[in-house]
Amino acid sequence: MAGWRAGHETFWHGPEVRAELGQDFTVDDATPVVLERFRLVADLREAR
């Protein structure tokens, strides 16, 4: 879990995101998040 968090903090605090969202943007323990769950109803890829 610590590795997942560190990777996401690196992304959200990186120069590309800060350039897009502003230098004052930050992600911390109070940042709201949205979680979604998806269910695969059909696999439309060709059979291998």
LUMTOR-352677 format. One record per atom (N, C-alpha, C): x, y, z; atom name; residue in three letters; residue number from 1. Coordinates in steps of 0.2 Angstrom, whole numbers, plus 5000, padded with zeros to 4 digits. Each point is the difference from the previous one (the first is absolute). Layout:
<rec <X,Y,Z>,CA,ALA,NUM>
...
//
This chain:
<rec <5004,4994,5000>,N,MET,1>
<rec <4996,5006,5000>,CA,MET,1>
<rec <5004,5006,5000>,C,MET,1>
<rec <5006,5000,5004>,N,ALA,2>
<rec <5004,5006,5000>,CA,ALA,2>
<rec <5003,5002,4993>,C,ALA,2>
<rec <5002,4994,4996>,N,GLY,3>
<rec <5002,5001,4993>,CA,GLY,3>
<rec <4995,5003,4996>,C,GLY,3>
<rec <4994,4998,5000>,N,TRP,4>
<rec <4995,5003,4996>,CA,TRP,4>
<rec <4999,5007,5002>,C,TRP,4>
<rec <5000,5002,5006>,N,ARG,5>
<rec <4999,5007,5002>,CA,ARG,5>
<rec <5005,5004,4998>,C,ARG,5>
<rec <5006,4998,5001>,N,ALA,6>
<rec <5006,5004,4998>,CA,ALA,6>
<rec <5000,5001,4992>,C,ALA,6>
<rec <4998,4995,4996>,N,GLY,7>
<rec <5000,5001,4993>,CA,GLY,7>
<rec <4994,5005,4998>,C,GLY,7>
<rec <4995,5000,5003>,N,HIS,8>
<rec <4994,5005,4999>,CA,HIS,8>
<rec <5002,5007,5002>,C,HIS,8>
<rec <5004,5000,5006>,N,GLU,9>
<rec <5002,5007,5002>,CA,GLU,9>
<rec <5005,5003,4995>,C,GLU,9>
<rec <5004,4996,4998>,N,THR,10>
<rec <5005,5002,4995>,CA,THR,10>
<rec <4997,5002,4994>,C,THR,10>
<rec <4995,4997,4997>,N,PHE,11>
<rec <4996,5002,4994>,CA,PHE,11>
<rec <4996,5007,5002>,C,PHE,11>
<rec <4996,5000,5005>,N,TRP,12>
<rec <4996,5006,5001>,CA,TRP,12>
<rec <5004,5006,5002>,C,TRP,12>
<rec <5006,4999,5003>,N,HIS,13>
<rec <5004,5006,5001>,CA,HIS,13>
<rec <5006,5001,4995>,C,HIS,13>
<rec <4999,4997,4995>,N,GLY,14>
<rec <5005,5000,4994>,CA,GLY,14>
<rec <5000,5007,4996>,C,GLY,14>
<rec <5005,5002,4997>,N,PRO,15>
<rec <4999,5006,4996>,CA,PRO,15>
<rec <4995,5000,4995>,C,PRO,15>
<rec <4998,4995,4996>,N,GLU,16>
<rec <4995,5000,4995>,CA,GLU,16>
<rec <4993,5002,5003>,C,GLU,16>
<rec <4999,4996,5006>,N,VAL,17>
<rec <4993,5001,5003>,CA,VAL,17>
<rec <5000,5007,5003>,C,VAL,17>
<rec <5005,5002,5003>,N,ARG,18>
<rec <5000,5007,5003>,CA,ARG,18>
<rec <5000,5006,4995>,C,ARG,18>
<rec <5003,4998,4994>,N,ALA,19>
<rec <4999,5005,4995>,CA,ALA,19>
<rec <4993,5001,4997>,C,ALA,19>
<rec <4996,4994,5000>,N,GLU,20>
<rec <4993,5000,4998>,CA,GLU,20>
<rec <4995,5002,5006>,C,GLU,20>
<rec <5001,4998,5006>,N,LEU,21>
<rec <4996,5002,5005>,CA,LEU,21>
<rec <5002,5006,5005>,C,LEU,21>
<rec <5006,5002,4999>,N,GLY,22>
<rec <5002,5006,5004>,CA,GLY,22>
<rec <5005,4997,5005>,C,GLY,22>
<rec <5005,5005,5002>,N,GLN,23>
<rec <5005,4998,5005>,CA,GLN,23>
<rec <4997,4999,5007>,C,GLN,23>
<rec <4994,5003,5002>,N,ASP,24>
<rec <4997,4999,5006>,CA,ASP,24>
<rec <4996,4993,5001>,C,ASP,24>
<rec <5000,4997,4995>,N,PHE,25>
<rec <4996,4993,5000>,CA,PHE,25>
<rec <5004,4995,5004>,C,PHE,25>
<rec <4997,4996,5005>,N,THR,26>
<rec <5003,4995,5003>,CA,THR,26>
<rec <4995,4994,5002>,C,THR,26>
<rec <5003,4995,5001>,N,VAL,27>
<rec <4996,4994,5002>,CA,VAL,27>
<rec <5003,4998,5007>,C,VAL,27>
<rec <4995,4999,5004>,N,ASP,28>
<rec <5002,4998,5007>,CA,ASP,28>
<rec <4994,4996,5003>,C,ASP,28>
<rec <5000,4998,5006>,N,ASP,29>
<rec <4995,4996,5003>,CA,ASP,29>
<rec <4993,5003,5000>,C,ASP,29>
<rec <4999,5006,4999>,N,ALA,30>
<rec <4994,5004,5000>,CA,ALA,30>
<rec <4997,5000,4993>,C,ALA,30>
<rec <5004,4998,4995>,N,THR,31>
<rec <4998,5001,4993>,CA,THR,31>
<rec <4994,4995,4998>,C,THR,31>
<rec <4994,5002,4998>,N,PRO,32>
<rec <4995,4995,4998>,CA,PRO,32>
<rec <5002,4996,4994>,C,PRO,32>
<rec <4998,4994,5000>,N,VAL,33>
<rec <5001,4996,4994>,CA,VAL,33>
<rec <4993,4996,4998>,C,VAL,33>
<rec <5000,4998,4994>,N,VAL,34>
<rec <4995,4997,4997>,CA,VAL,34>
<rec <5002,4993,4998>,C,VAL,34>
<rec <4997,4995,5003>,N,LEU,35>
<rec <5001,4993,4998>,CA,LEU,35>
<rec <4995,4997,4996>,C,LEU,35>
<rec <5002,4996,4994>,N,GLU,36>
<rec <4995,4997,4996>,CA,GLU,36>
<rec <5001,4993,4999>,C,GLU,36>
<rec <4995,4996,5000>,N,ARG,37>
<rec <5001,4993,4999>,CA,ARG,37>
<rec <4997,4998,4993>,C,ARG,37>
<rec <5003,4996,4996>,N,PHE,38>
<rec <4997,4998,4993>,CA,PHE,38>
<rec <5000,4993,5000>,C,PHE,38>
<rec <4995,4997,4997>,N,ARG,39>
<rec <4999,4993,4999>,CA,ARG,39>
<rec <5000,4999,4992>,C,ARG,39>
<rec <5004,4995,4998>,N,LEU,40>
<rec <5001,4998,4993>,CA,LEU,40>
<rec <4993,4996,4999>,C,LEU,40>
<rec <4997,5002,4995>,N,VAL,41>
<rec <4994,4996,4998>,CA,VAL,41>
<rec <5001,4996,4993>,C,VAL,41>
<rec <5005,5002,4996>,N,ALA,42>
<rec <5002,4996,4995>,CA,ALA,42>
<rec <5007,5002,4998>,C,ALA,42>
<rec <5003,4995,4998>,N,ASP,43>
<rec <5007,5001,4997>,CA,ASP,43>
<rec <5000,5000,4992>,C,ASP,43>
<rec <5001,5005,4997>,N,LEU,44>
<rec <4999,5001,4993>,CA,LEU,44>
<rec <5006,4999,4996>,C,LEU,44>
<rec <5005,4999,5004>,N,ARG,45>
<rec <5007,4998,4996>,CA,ARG,45>
<rec <4999,4994,4996>,C,ARG,45>
<rec <5004,5000,4995>,N,GLU,46>
<rec <5000,4993,4996>,CA,GLU,46>
<rec <5003,4995,5004>,C,GLU,46>
<rec <4998,4994,4999>,N,ALA,47>
<rec <5002,4994,5003>,CA,ALA,47>
<rec <5008,4999,4998>,C,ALA,47>
<rec <5004,4998,5004>,N,ARG,48>
<rec <5007,4999,4998>,CA,ARG,48>
<rec <5002,4993,4998>,C,ARG,48>
//
